[in-house]
């Protein structure tokens, strides 16, 4: 048997790290002596059992329906996100989670209805998620909705590293837009790139050709936030 290395010994000596507990316990434990709130936004089951969900503190004990309604009432941002799902990419869940964090108006899943929800951490429950059988169907649906609302068609922005793409660092995102993201590896389909008004890429400086799709989507959405929401 080999003697553990000095590094391994140091790790063992440091002990197991302690992590803070996420969320809150039952109302009776967190607020002893106080009556449970009667506000209909509160979920009786969460008040009884505690709320360990990954939600902002102001939404503790609220029902899913109440949180989603509050996000709508407060106003979601006017950008939308579309993700091609032809390869059942694990990044889709991460992109949905980021869209929720930045209150994207809607998320569109293009392709098969079933998608990998693991990375979403249940945030799809609070987000408006729609499904479209093809990229053509998505664009047609968005165009019809825009016409019905008397609004111009939102600008279609594809995120991919292809010839002719412009760097995100100098790109001015329109306030109302639809961002298109492709699958890990192959990126966006040719049809999606052909339908885009603009194609944008994220500059990289190491040896790797691209960052993963979930990270790229987060960078793009935050670029929109910096240009629009952060100025408010």
Residue frames as a rotation matrix with the C-alpha (Angstrom) as fourth column:
UNK 1
0.581 0.814 0.000 0.00
0.814 -0.581 0.000 0.00
0.000 0.000 -1.000 0.00
UNK 2
-0.195 -0.671 0.715 1.38
0.638 -0.641 -0.427 3.39
0.745 0.373 0.553 -1.02
UNK 3
-0.459 -0.040 -0.888 1.97
0.782 -0.492 -0.382 6.09
-0.421 -0.870 0.257 1.56
UNK 4
0.643 0.738 0.205 -0.44
0.755 -0.566 -0.330 9.02
-0.128 0.367 -0.921 0.98
UNK 5
-0.152 -0.688 0.709 1.21
0.702 -0.580 -0.412 12.07
0.695 0.436 0.571 -0.51
UNK 6
-0.812 -0.210 -0.545 1.79
0.549 -0.590 -0.592 15.16
-0.197 -0.780 0.594 1.62
UNK 7
-0.832 0.552 0.054 -0.93
-0.458 -0.738 0.495 16.95
0.313 0.387 0.867 -0.33
UNK 8
-0.106 0.812 -0.574 -3.43
0.056 0.581 0.812 14.16
0.993 0.054 -0.107 0.39
UNK 9
-0.352 -0.094 -0.931 -2.53
0.894 0.262 -0.364 14.32
0.279 -0.960 -0.008 4.07
UNK 10
-0.982 -0.041 -0.185 -3.10
0.095 -0.951 -0.295 18.07
-0.164 -0.307 0.937 4.13
UNK 11
-0.514 0.854 -0.083 -6.50
-0.464 -0.195 0.864 17.66
0.722 0.482 0.497 2.48
UNK 12
0.000 0.503 -0.864 -7.51
0.490 0.753 0.438 15.01
0.872 -0.424 -0.246 5.02
UNK 13
-0.589 -0.324 -0.740 -6.29
0.808 -0.200 -0.555 17.14
0.031 -0.925 0.380 7.93
UNK 14
-0.949 0.218 0.229 -8.36
-0.178 -0.967 0.184 20.11
0.262 0.133 0.956 6.77
UNK 15
-0.657 0.741 0.141 -11.56
0.177 0.333 -0.926 18.22
-0.733 -0.583 -0.349 7.51
UNK 16
-0.307 0.644 0.701 -14.82
0.951 0.183 0.249 18.20
0.032 0.743 -0.669 5.57
UNK 17
-0.952 -0.016 0.304 -15.91
0.049 -0.994 0.099 21.67
0.301 0.109 0.947 4.47
UNK 18
-0.443 0.846 -0.296 -19.08
0.635 0.063 -0.770 23.06
-0.633 -0.529 -0.566 5.98
UNK 19
-0.808 0.258 0.529 -21.71
0.366 -0.483 0.795 24.51
0.461 0.837 0.296 3.67
UNK 20
-0.808 0.587 0.040 -24.49
-0.461 -0.589 -0.664 26.88
-0.366 -0.555 0.747 4.60
UNK 21
-0.531 0.708 0.465 -27.97
0.637 0.696 -0.333 25.43
-0.559 0.119 -0.821 4.41
UNK 22
-0.961 0.210 0.179 -30.02
0.015 -0.608 0.794 26.76
0.275 0.766 0.581 1.53
UNK 23
-0.220 0.974 0.051 -33.50
0.115 -0.026 0.993 28.05
0.969 0.224 -0.106 2.14
UNK 24
-0.501 0.189 0.844 -35.58
-0.816 -0.428 -0.388 28.08
0.288 -0.884 0.369 5.30
UNK 25
-0.971 0.182 -0.152 -37.19
0.226 0.905 -0.360 25.56
0.072 -0.384 -0.921 7.61
UNK 26
-0.148 0.989 -0.029 -40.86
0.894 0.146 0.423 25.35
0.422 0.037 -0.906 8.58
UNK 27
0.036 0.244 0.969 -42.51
0.012 -0.970 0.244 28.67
0.999 0.003 -0.038 9.43
UNK 28
0.910 0.412 -0.037 -43.03
0.020 0.046 0.999 27.58
0.414 -0.910 0.034 13.04
UNK 29
0.449 -0.830 -0.330 -39.26
0.873 0.329 0.359 27.12
-0.190 -0.450 0.873 13.46
UNK 30
-0.411 -0.635 0.654 -38.20
0.790 -0.606 -0.092 30.25
0.455 0.479 0.751 11.60
UNK 31
-0.527 0.337 0.780 -40.83
-0.331 -0.927 0.177 32.47
0.783 -0.165 0.600 13.24
UNK 32
-0.624 0.273 -0.732 -41.67
0.659 0.687 -0.306 30.92
0.420 -0.673 -0.609 16.62
UNK 33
-0.526 0.509 -0.681 -44.83
0.576 -0.376 -0.726 32.30
-0.625 -0.774 -0.095 18.18
UNK 34
-0.652 0.300 -0.696 -45.93
-0.574 -0.795 0.195 34.06
-0.496 0.527 0.691 14.98
UNK 35
0.288 0.817 0.500 -49.10
-0.079 0.541 -0.838 32.92
-0.954 0.202 0.220 13.21
UNK 36
-0.471 -0.408 0.782 -48.72
0.699 0.368 0.613 31.57
-0.538 0.835 0.112 9.69
UNK 37
-0.793 0.168 -0.586 -49.43
-0.376 -0.891 0.253 34.18
-0.479 0.421 0.770 7.01
UNK 38
-0.014 0.889 0.458 -52.85
0.317 0.438 -0.841 34.03
-0.948 0.133 -0.288 5.38
UNK 39
-0.069 -0.107 -0.992 -51.71
-0.783 -0.611 0.121 35.69
-0.619 0.785 -0.042 2.16
UNK 40
0.806 0.500 0.316 -52.88
-0.228 0.756 -0.614 33.39
-0.546 0.423 0.723 -0.69
UNK 41
0.550 -0.672 -0.495 -49.45
-0.699 -0.047 -0.713 33.61
0.456 0.739 -0.496 -2.30
UNK 42
-0.365 -0.712 0.600 -48.03
-0.921 0.370 -0.122 31.40
-0.136 -0.597 -0.791 0.43
UNK 43
-0.051 0.242 -0.969 -48.03
-0.452 0.860 0.239 27.62
0.891 0.450 0.066 -0.08
UNK 44
0.650 0.384 0.655 -49.42
-0.743 0.143 0.654 25.79
0.158 -0.912 0.378 3.00
UNK 45
0.924 -0.329 -0.195 -47.19
0.330 0.943 -0.029 22.78
0.194 -0.038 0.980 2.35
UNK 46
0.047 -0.954 0.295 -44.04
0.420 -0.249 -0.873 24.92
0.906 0.165 0.389 2.23
UNK 47
0.117 0.067 0.991 -45.08
-0.713 -0.689 0.131 26.76
0.691 -0.722 -0.032 5.39
UNK 48
0.887 0.312 0.341 -45.39
-0.462 0.633 0.622 23.40
-0.022 -0.709 0.705 7.11
UNK 49
0.849 -0.512 0.129 -42.30
0.515 0.857 0.016 21.63
-0.119 0.053 0.991 5.73
UNK 50
0.113 -0.829 -0.548 -39.91
0.108 -0.538 0.836 24.48
-0.988 -0.154 0.029 4.92
UNK 51
0.977 0.204 -0.059 -38.71
-0.010 -0.233 -0.972 25.88
-0.212 0.951 -0.226 1.63
UNK 52
0.152 -0.977 0.150 -35.35
0.150 0.172 0.974 24.64
-0.977 -0.125 0.172 0.30
UNK 53
0.685 0.160 0.711 -35.92
0.704 0.106 -0.702 25.72
-0.187 0.981 -0.040 -3.30
UNK 54
-0.488 -0.873 0.020 -33.42
0.808 -0.442 0.390 27.79
-0.331 0.207 0.921 -5.27
UNK 55
0.338 0.648 0.682 -35.49
0.761 -0.615 0.207 31.00
0.554 0.449 -0.701 -5.17
UNK 56
-0.474 -0.443 0.761 -34.87
0.004 -0.866 -0.501 34.56
0.881 -0.234 0.412 -4.05
UNK 57
-0.918 0.046 -0.393 -35.56
0.395 0.161 -0.904 35.21
0.022 -0.986 -0.166 -0.37
UNK 58
-0.724 0.681 -0.110 -38.55
-0.632 -0.719 -0.291 37.41
-0.277 -0.141 0.950 -1.16
UNK 59
-0.053 0.712 -0.700 -40.26
-0.798 0.391 0.458 34.34
0.600 0.583 0.547 -2.64
UNK 60
-0.944 -0.316 -0.090 -39.76
-0.196 0.762 -0.617 32.03
0.264 -0.565 -0.781 0.34
UNK 61
-0.703 0.676 0.221 -42.86
0.205 0.491 -0.847 29.92
-0.681 -0.550 -0.484 1.00
UNK 62
-0.147 0.676 -0.722 -44.62
-0.800 -0.511 -0.315 31.30
-0.582 0.531 0.616 -2.10
UNK 63
0.422 0.365 0.830 -46.34
0.205 0.853 -0.479 28.89
-0.883 0.372 0.285 -4.48
UNK 64
-0.556 -0.615 0.560 -44.97
0.647 0.103 0.756 28.37
-0.522 0.782 0.341 -7.98
UNK 65
0.099 0.698 0.709 -48.03
0.954 -0.270 0.133 30.07
0.285 0.663 -0.692 -9.47
UNK 66
0.860 0.244 -0.448 -47.60
0.418 -0.840 0.346 33.11
-0.292 -0.485 -0.824 -7.22
UNK 67
-0.036 -0.954 -0.298 -43.91
0.242 -0.298 0.924 33.50
-0.970 -0.039 0.241 -8.12
UNK 68
-0.564 -0.153 0.811 -44.58
0.806 0.111 0.582 33.24
-0.179 0.982 0.060 -11.85
UNK 69
0.452 0.822 0.347 -47.44
0.850 -0.515 0.114 35.74
0.272 0.244 -0.931 -11.60
UNK 70
0.698 -0.242 -0.675 -45.25
0.285 -0.771 0.570 38.19
-0.658 -0.590 -0.469 -9.66
UNK 71
-0.443 -0.887 0.134 -42.49
0.436 -0.082 0.896 37.99
-0.784 0.455 0.422 -12.26
UNK 72
-0.297 0.434 0.850 -45.08
0.925 -0.089 0.369 38.76
0.236 0.896 -0.375 -14.93
UNK 73
0.730 0.664 -0.161 -46.53
0.681 -0.687 0.253 41.64
0.058 -0.295 -0.954 -12.91
UNK 74
0.361 -0.692 -0.625 -43.11
0.245 -0.576 0.780 43.17
-0.900 -0.435 -0.038 -12.27
UNK 75
0.841 0.035 -0.540 -42.40
-0.482 -0.404 -0.777 42.96
-0.246 0.914 -0.323 -15.99
UNK 76
0.450 -0.698 0.557 -40.07
0.562 0.706 0.430 40.62
-0.694 0.119 0.710 -17.81
UNK 77
-0.300 -0.652 -0.696 -37.38
-0.249 -0.651 0.717 41.93
-0.921 0.389 0.033 -20.12
UNK 78
0.573 0.692 -0.438 -38.27
-0.545 -0.077 -0.835 42.23
-0.612 0.717 0.333 -23.82
UNK 79
-0.328 -0.655 -0.681 -35.59
-0.933 0.340 0.122 39.86
0.151 0.675 -0.722 -25.12
UNK 80
0.753 0.560 0.345 -36.38
-0.586 0.809 -0.035 36.21
-0.299 -0.176 0.938 -25.83
UNK 81
-0.376 -0.912 0.164 -34.23
-0.809 0.409 0.421 33.11
-0.451 0.026 -0.892 -26.15
UNK 82
0.779 0.556 -0.291 -34.51
-0.627 0.676 -0.388 30.18
-0.019 0.484 0.875 -28.54
UNK 83
-0.248 -0.846 0.472 -32.53
-0.761 0.471 0.445 26.93
-0.599 -0.249 -0.761 -28.27
UNK 84
0.187 0.245 -0.951 -32.26
-0.831 0.555 -0.021 24.25
0.523 0.795 0.308 -30.93
UNK 85
0.127 0.012 0.992 -32.83
-0.844 0.527 0.101 20.83
-0.521 -0.850 0.077 -29.35
UNK 86
0.598 0.162 -0.785 -31.85
-0.702 0.578 -0.415 18.44
0.387 0.800 0.459 -32.12
UNK 87
-0.179 -0.754 -0.633 -29.14
-0.163 0.657 -0.736 16.74
0.970 -0.029 -0.240 -30.03
UNK 88
0.751 0.529 -0.396 -30.89
0.324 0.227 0.918 16.83
0.575 -0.818 -0.001 -26.60
UNK 89
-0.166 -0.926 0.339 -28.07
0.153 -0.364 -0.919 19.07
0.974 -0.100 0.202 -25.39
UNK 90
0.024 0.098 -0.995 -27.46
0.968 0.245 0.048 19.10
0.249 -0.965 -0.089 -21.63
UNK 91
-0.893 -0.443 -0.077 -26.88
0.449 -0.871 -0.200 22.87
0.022 -0.213 0.977 -21.86
UNK 92
-0.335 0.824 0.458 -30.56
0.252 -0.390 0.886 23.59
0.908 0.412 -0.077 -22.47
UNK 93
0.478 0.531 -0.700 -31.41
0.789 0.091 0.608 23.38
0.387 -0.843 -0.375 -18.78
UNK 94
-0.301 -0.693 -0.655 -28.60
0.857 -0.498 0.134 25.77
-0.419 -0.521 0.744 -17.94
UNK 95
-0.887 -0.002 0.461 -29.81
0.297 -0.768 0.568 28.25
0.353 0.640 0.682 -20.57
UNK 96
0.125 0.991 0.045 -33.36
0.431 -0.095 0.897 28.11
0.893 -0.093 -0.440 -19.19
UNK 97
0.342 -0.069 -0.937 -32.00
0.936 -0.061 0.346 28.80
-0.081 -0.996 0.044 -15.71
UNK 98
-0.709 -0.665 -0.234 -30.02
0.623 -0.747 0.232 31.81
-0.329 0.018 0.944 -16.96
UNK 99
-0.600 0.573 0.558 -33.05
0.281 -0.502 0.818 33.11
0.749 0.648 0.140 -18.86
UNK 100
0.471 0.767 -0.436 -34.99
0.681 -0.001 0.732 33.00
0.561 -0.642 -0.523 -15.61
UNK 101
-0.033 -0.577 -0.816 -32.21
0.929 -0.318 0.187 34.80
-0.368 -0.753 0.546 -13.72
UNK 102
-0.917 -0.351 -0.190 -32.31
0.245 -0.871 0.427 37.64
-0.315 0.345 0.884 -16.26
UNK 103
-0.145 0.983 -0.109 -36.14
0.153 -0.086 -0.984 37.49
-0.978 -0.160 -0.138 -16.64
UNK 104
-0.990 -0.095 -0.102 -36.20
-0.097 -0.052 0.994 36.82
-0.100 0.994 0.042 -20.36
UNK 105
-0.323 0.939 -0.121 -39.71
-0.935 -0.336 -0.109 37.26
-0.143 0.078 0.987 -21.68
UNK 106
0.810 0.561 0.173 -39.88
-0.520 0.823 -0.229 33.72
-0.271 0.096 0.958 -23.05
UNK 107
-0.458 -0.861 0.221 -37.76
-0.596 0.482 0.642 30.68
-0.660 0.163 -0.734 -23.83
UNK 108
0.596 0.611 -0.521 -38.40
-0.792 0.339 -0.508 28.74
-0.134 0.715 0.686 -27.03
UNK 109
-0.245 -0.603 0.759 -37.34
-0.284 0.793 0.538 25.12
-0.927 -0.083 -0.366 -27.47
UNK 110
0.269 0.264 -0.926 -36.95
-0.951 -0.077 -0.298 24.21
-0.150 0.961 0.231 -31.16
UNK 111
-0.540 -0.425 -0.726 -37.19
-0.586 0.809 -0.038 20.56
0.604 0.405 -0.687 -32.11
UNK 112
-0.311 0.425 -0.850 -38.25
0.421 0.863 0.278 17.56
0.852 -0.271 -0.447 -30.01
UNK 113
0.502 0.655 0.565 -40.54
-0.229 -0.529 0.817 18.43
0.834 -0.540 -0.116 -27.12
UNK 114
0.915 -0.201 -0.349 -38.51
0.403 0.458 0.792 16.44
0.001 -0.866 0.500 -24.60
UNK 115
0.383 -0.827 0.411 -35.41
-0.182 -0.504 -0.845 18.27
0.906 0.249 -0.343 -23.37
UNK 116
-0.142 -0.582 -0.801 -32.78
0.726 0.489 -0.484 17.83
0.673 -0.650 0.353 -20.67
UNK 117
0.622 0.550 0.558 -34.17
0.039 -0.733 0.679 19.66
0.782 -0.401 -0.477 -17.62
UNK 118
0.421 -0.432 -0.797 -31.44
0.866 0.453 0.212 18.72
0.269 -0.780 0.565 -15.15
UNK 119
-0.598 -0.801 -0.002 -29.50
0.775 -0.578 -0.256 21.98
0.204 -0.155 0.967 -15.35
UNK 120
-0.208 0.597 0.775 -32.62
0.133 -0.767 0.627 24.11
0.969 0.233 0.080 -15.06
UNK 121
-0.932 -0.148 -0.330 -33.04
0.322 0.076 -0.944 23.35
0.165 -0.986 -0.023 -11.33
UNK 122
-0.243 0.958 -0.149 -36.83
0.938 0.193 -0.289 23.63
-0.249 -0.210 -0.946 -11.75
UNK 123
-0.641 -0.015 -0.767 -36.61
0.049 -0.999 -0.021 27.23
-0.766 -0.051 0.641 -13.02
UNK 124
-0.929 0.354 0.109 -38.71
0.133 0.044 0.990 26.22
0.345 0.934 -0.088 -16.03
UNK 125
-0.255 0.875 -0.411 -41.67
0.966 0.253 -0.060 26.29
0.051 -0.412 -0.910 -13.63
UNK 126
0.121 0.245 -0.962 -41.35
0.505 -0.849 -0.153 30.08
-0.855 -0.467 -0.227 -13.30
UNK 127
-0.679 -0.487 -0.550 -40.48
-0.253 -0.547 0.798 30.75
-0.689 0.681 0.248 -16.92
UNK 128
0.548 0.804 -0.231 -42.68
-0.491 0.086 -0.867 30.92
-0.677 0.588 0.442 -20.02
UNK 129
-0.628 -0.750 0.211 -41.33
-0.331 0.501 0.800 28.02
-0.705 0.432 -0.562 -22.10
UNK 130
0.518 0.796 -0.314 -42.77
-0.612 0.088 -0.786 27.33
-0.598 0.599 0.533 -25.55
UNK 131
-0.278 -0.568 0.775 -42.08
0.135 0.775 0.617 24.56
-0.951 0.276 -0.139 -28.04
UNK 132
0.434 0.315 -0.844 -41.80
-0.761 -0.373 -0.531 24.72
-0.482 0.873 0.078 -31.83
UNK 133
0.789 -0.063 0.611 -41.25
0.202 0.966 -0.161 21.81
-0.580 0.251 0.775 -34.23
UNK 134
0.219 -0.725 0.653 -38.78
0.969 0.084 -0.231 23.74
0.112 0.683 0.721 -36.41
UNK 135
-0.610 -0.509 -0.607 -36.91
0.557 -0.821 0.128 27.03
-0.564 -0.260 0.784 -36.68
UNK 136
-0.844 0.385 0.373 -39.27
0.174 -0.461 0.870 28.06
0.507 0.799 0.322 -39.51
UNK 137
0.112 0.940 -0.321 -42.27
0.700 0.155 0.697 27.46
0.705 -0.303 -0.641 -37.21
UNK 138
-0.061 -0.222 -0.973 -40.65
0.918 -0.394 0.032 29.56
-0.391 -0.892 0.229 -34.47
UNK 139
-0.921 -0.353 -0.165 -40.03
0.260 -0.871 0.416 32.52
-0.291 0.341 0.894 -36.78
UNK 140
-0.572 0.782 0.245 -43.56
0.249 -0.120 0.961 32.27
0.781 0.611 -0.126 -38.23
UNK 141
0.211 0.667 -0.714 -45.09
0.907 0.138 0.397 32.20
0.364 -0.732 -0.576 -34.74
UNK 142
-0.312 -0.412 -0.856 -43.09
0.735 -0.676 0.057 35.21
-0.602 -0.611 0.513 -33.58
UNK 143
-0.985 -0.043 0.168 -43.95
0.152 -0.682 0.715 37.12
0.084 0.730 0.678 -36.77
UNK 144
-0.235 0.971 0.031 -47.67
0.483 0.089 0.871 36.41
0.843 0.220 -0.491 -36.37
UNK 145
0.219 0.279 -0.935 -47.62
0.974 -0.117 0.194 37.48
-0.055 -0.953 -0.297 -32.73
UNK 146
-0.680 -0.539 -0.498 -45.80
0.495 -0.838 0.230 40.69
-0.541 -0.090 0.836 -33.64
UNK 147
-0.845 0.421 0.332 -48.31
0.151 -0.406 0.901 41.46
0.514 0.811 0.280 -36.39
UNK 148
0.067 0.934 -0.350 -51.25
0.725 0.195 0.661 40.82
0.686 -0.298 -0.664 -34.06
UNK 149
0.215 -0.061 -0.975 -49.75
0.894 -0.389 0.221 43.13
-0.393 -0.919 -0.029 -31.43
UNK 150
0.943 0.149 0.299 -48.95
0.288 -0.816 -0.501 45.82
0.170 0.558 -0.812 -34.00
UNK 151
0.577 -0.812 -0.090 -45.25
-0.310 -0.320 0.895 45.55
-0.755 -0.489 -0.437 -33.25
UNK 152
0.371 -0.538 -0.757 -42.30
-0.885 0.041 -0.463 45.21
0.281 0.842 -0.461 -35.62
UNK 153
0.833 -0.164 -0.529 -40.67
0.147 0.986 -0.074 41.82
0.534 -0.017 0.845 -35.89
UNK 154
0.788 -0.610 0.086 -37.97
-0.280 -0.231 0.932 41.48
-0.548 -0.758 -0.352 -33.19
UNK 155
0.312 -0.762 -0.567 -34.44
-0.907 -0.061 -0.418 41.32
0.284 0.645 -0.710 -34.53
UNK 156
0.999 0.010 -0.037 -33.18
-0.003 0.984 0.177 37.74
0.038 -0.177 0.983 -34.81
UNK 157
0.331 -0.933 0.145 -29.66
-0.928 -0.349 -0.130 37.36
0.171 -0.092 -0.981 -33.39
UNK 158
0.882 -0.128 -0.454 -27.73
0.093 0.991 -0.097 34.13
0.462 0.043 0.886 -33.86
UNK 159
0.518 -0.752 0.407 -24.85
-0.794 -0.247 0.555 33.37
-0.317 -0.611 -0.726 -31.50
UNK 160
0.856 -0.289 0.428 -22.20
0.364 0.925 -0.104 31.30
-0.366 0.245 0.898 -33.26
UNK 161
0.039 -0.919 -0.393 -18.61
-0.308 -0.385 0.870 31.39
-0.950 0.087 -0.298 -34.45
UNK 162
0.354 0.124 0.927 -18.92
0.793 0.485 -0.368 31.50
-0.495 0.866 0.074 -38.23
UNK 163
-0.712 -0.625 0.320 -17.44
0.696 -0.565 0.443 33.65
-0.096 0.538 0.837 -41.01
UNK 164
-0.418 0.518 0.746 -19.08
0.290 -0.702 0.650 37.07
0.861 0.488 0.144 -41.12
UNK 165
0.490 0.583 -0.649 -20.09
0.792 0.013 0.610 37.11
0.364 -0.813 -0.455 -37.45
UNK 166
0.164 -0.380 0.910 -19.44
-0.166 -0.920 -0.354 40.30
0.972 -0.093 -0.214 -35.49
UNK 167
-0.695 -0.510 -0.507 -17.86
0.383 0.334 -0.861 40.42
0.608 -0.793 -0.037 -32.00
UNK 168
0.306 0.862 -0.404 -20.29
0.808 -0.011 0.589 40.68
0.503 -0.507 -0.700 -29.11
UNK 169
-0.220 -0.494 -0.841 -17.96
0.892 -0.450 0.031 43.18
-0.394 -0.744 0.540 -27.43
UNK 170
-0.936 -0.136 -0.324 -18.91
0.010 -0.933 0.360 45.86
-0.351 0.334 0.875 -29.98
UNK 171
-0.655 0.742 0.144 -22.42
0.462 0.242 0.853 44.69
0.598 0.625 -0.502 -30.88
UNK 172
-0.838 0.483 0.254 -25.36
-0.541 -0.670 -0.509 46.87
-0.076 -0.563 0.823 -29.81
UNK 173
-0.810 0.586 0.032 -28.23
0.584 0.810 -0.041 44.58
-0.050 -0.015 -0.999 -28.83
UNK 174
-0.517 0.735 0.438 -31.65
-0.257 -0.622 0.740 45.91
0.816 0.270 0.511 -29.80
UNK 175
-0.616 0.297 0.730 -34.00
-0.779 -0.089 -0.621 46.12
-0.119 -0.951 0.286 -26.84
UNK 176
0.438 0.801 0.409 -36.53
-0.604 0.599 -0.526 43.78
-0.666 -0.017 0.746 -28.41
UNK 177
-0.163 -0.591 -0.790 -34.79
-0.952 0.306 -0.033 40.74
0.261 0.746 -0.613 -29.88
UNK 178
0.913 0.340 0.226 -34.76
-0.376 0.916 0.140 36.97
-0.159 -0.212 0.964 -30.15
UNK 179
-0.075 -0.997 0.005 -31.42
-0.976 0.075 0.204 35.26
-0.204 0.011 -0.979 -29.46
UNK 180
0.844 0.301 -0.444 -30.77
-0.438 0.865 -0.246 31.91
0.310 0.402 0.862 -31.14
UNK 181
-0.057 -0.859 0.509 -28.48
-0.933 0.227 0.278 29.32
-0.354 -0.460 -0.814 -29.54
UNK 182
0.317 0.101 -0.943 -27.37
-0.676 0.722 -0.150 26.01
0.666 0.685 0.297 -31.00
UNK 183
0.985 0.077 -0.154 -26.20
0.022 0.828 0.561 22.70
0.171 -0.556 0.814 -29.65
UNK 184
0.448 -0.872 0.196 -22.89
-0.490 -0.056 0.870 21.92
-0.748 -0.485 -0.453 -27.99
UNK 185
-0.252 -0.637 0.728 -20.42
0.372 0.631 0.681 21.07
-0.893 0.442 0.079 -30.76
UNK 186
-0.324 0.100 0.941 -22.26
0.944 0.094 0.315 21.64
-0.057 0.990 -0.125 -34.05
UNK 187
-0.905 0.013 -0.425 -23.71
0.047 -0.990 -0.131 25.01
-0.423 -0.138 0.896 -33.07
UNK 188
-0.051 0.939 -0.340 -26.69
-0.453 -0.325 -0.830 26.42
-0.890 0.112 0.442 -34.94
UNK 189
0.092 0.184 0.979 -28.18
0.710 0.676 -0.194 24.77
-0.698 0.713 -0.069 -38.00
UNK 190
-0.843 -0.405 0.355 -27.68
0.529 -0.497 0.688 26.38
-0.102 0.767 0.633 -41.41
UNK 191
-0.067 0.911 0.407 -31.39
0.745 -0.225 0.627 27.23
0.663 0.346 -0.664 -41.52
UNK 192
0.595 0.273 -0.756 -31.16
0.770 -0.463 0.439 29.14
-0.230 -0.843 -0.486 -38.22
UNK 193
-0.354 -0.816 -0.457 -28.11
0.528 -0.578 0.623 31.08
-0.772 -0.021 0.635 -39.44
UNK 194
-0.746 0.111 0.657 -29.84
0.616 -0.261 0.744 31.90
0.254 0.959 0.126 -42.73
UNK 195
0.249 0.959 0.133 -32.91
0.756 -0.278 0.592 33.29
0.605 -0.047 -0.795 -40.91
UNK 196
0.171 -0.236 -0.956 -30.89
0.870 -0.418 0.259 35.49
-0.461 -0.877 0.134 -38.53
UNK 197
0.963 0.124 0.241 -30.63
0.213 -0.895 -0.391 39.23
0.167 0.428 -0.888 -39.03
UNK 198
0.373 -0.880 0.293 -27.28
-0.848 -0.452 -0.277 39.35
0.376 -0.145 -0.915 -37.25
UNK 199
0.740 -0.274 -0.614 -24.71
0.381 0.923 0.048 36.72
0.554 -0.270 0.788 -36.27
UNK 200
0.556 -0.482 0.677 -22.62
-0.732 -0.670 0.125 37.47
0.393 -0.565 -0.725 -33.20
UNK 201
0.430 -0.463 -0.775 -19.65
0.409 0.865 -0.290 35.66
0.805 -0.192 0.562 -31.69
UNK 202
0.984 -0.164 0.064 -17.88
-0.120 -0.355 0.927 35.87
-0.129 -0.920 -0.369 -28.32
UNK 203
0.418 -0.900 -0.127 -14.18
-0.584 -0.159 -0.796 36.66
0.696 0.407 -0.592 -28.59
UNK 204
0.982 -0.177 0.066 -11.87
0.069 0.663 0.745 34.07
-0.176 -0.727 0.663 -27.06
UNK 205
0.595 -0.804 0.001 -8.16
-0.763 -0.565 -0.314 34.21
0.253 0.186 -0.950 -26.39
UNK 206
0.083 -0.559 0.825 -7.04
-0.618 0.621 0.482 30.74
-0.782 -0.550 -0.294 -25.34
UNK 207
-0.865 -0.487 -0.122 -6.47
-0.413 0.552 0.724 27.55
-0.286 0.677 -0.679 -27.32
UNK 208
-0.501 0.746 0.438 -10.08
0.567 0.666 -0.485 26.32
-0.654 0.006 -0.757 -27.21
UNK 209
-0.818 0.189 0.543 -12.24
0.458 -0.356 0.815 27.27
0.348 0.915 0.205 -30.18
UNK 210
-0.166 0.857 0.489 -15.39
-0.252 -0.516 0.819 27.94
0.954 0.013 0.301 -28.17
UNK 211
-0.853 0.076 0.516 -16.91
-0.508 0.098 -0.856 28.01
-0.116 -0.992 -0.045 -24.71
UNK 212
-0.817 0.553 0.164 -19.86
0.562 0.827 0.013 25.73
-0.128 0.103 -0.986 -24.03
UNK 213
-0.446 0.703 0.553 -23.32
0.459 -0.351 0.816 26.70
0.768 0.618 -0.166 -25.19
UNK 214
0.483 0.655 -0.581 -24.65
0.826 -0.121 0.550 27.36
0.290 -0.746 -0.600 -21.69
UNK 215
-0.109 -0.624 -0.774 -21.79
0.732 -0.577 0.362 29.73
-0.673 -0.527 0.520 -20.89
UNK 216
-0.879 -0.215 0.425 -22.14
0.468 -0.553 0.689 31.49
0.087 0.805 0.587 -24.25
UNK 217
-0.004 0.965 0.263 -25.85
0.636 -0.201 0.745 32.05
0.772 0.170 -0.613 -23.64
UNK 218
0.478 0.136 -0.868 -25.12
0.850 -0.319 0.419 33.52
-0.220 -0.938 -0.268 -20.21
UNK 219
-0.574 -0.757 -0.312 -22.54
0.597 -0.647 0.474 35.91
-0.561 0.086 0.823 -21.68
UNK 220
-0.752 0.312 0.581 -24.97
0.446 -0.408 0.797 37.03
0.486 0.858 0.167 -24.40
UNK 221
0.318 0.940 -0.125 -27.91
0.727 -0.157 0.668 37.56
0.608 -0.304 -0.733 -22.05
UNK 222
0.297 -0.260 -0.919 -25.76
0.802 -0.454 0.388 39.50
-0.518 -0.852 0.073 -19.62
UNK 223
-0.811 -0.547 0.207 -24.49
0.561 -0.625 0.543 41.67
-0.168 0.556 0.814 -22.49
UNK 224
-0.218 0.828 0.517 -28.13
0.495 -0.363 0.789 42.60
0.841 0.428 -0.331 -23.15
UNK 225
0.573 0.427 -0.700 -28.61
0.809 -0.156 0.567 43.34
0.134 -0.891 -0.435 -19.42
UNK 226
-0.269 -0.778 -0.567 -25.55
0.779 -0.522 0.347 45.60
-0.566 -0.348 0.747 -19.37
UNK 227
-0.901 -0.136 0.412 -26.79
0.400 -0.630 0.666 47.57
0.169 0.765 0.622 -22.37
UNK 228
-0.295 0.895 0.334 -30.42
0.043 -0.337 0.941 47.91
0.955 0.292 0.061 -21.32
UNK 229
0.593 0.640 -0.490 -31.48
0.480 0.208 0.852 46.83
0.647 -0.740 -0.184 -17.83
UNK 230
-0.022 -0.693 -0.721 -28.32
0.998 -0.052 0.020 48.05
-0.051 -0.719 0.693 -16.06
UNK 231
-0.823 -0.288 0.490 -28.92
0.390 -0.913 0.119 51.55
0.413 0.289 0.864 -17.41
UNK 232
0.118 0.974 0.196 -32.40
0.376 -0.226 0.899 51.79
0.919 -0.033 -0.393 -15.94
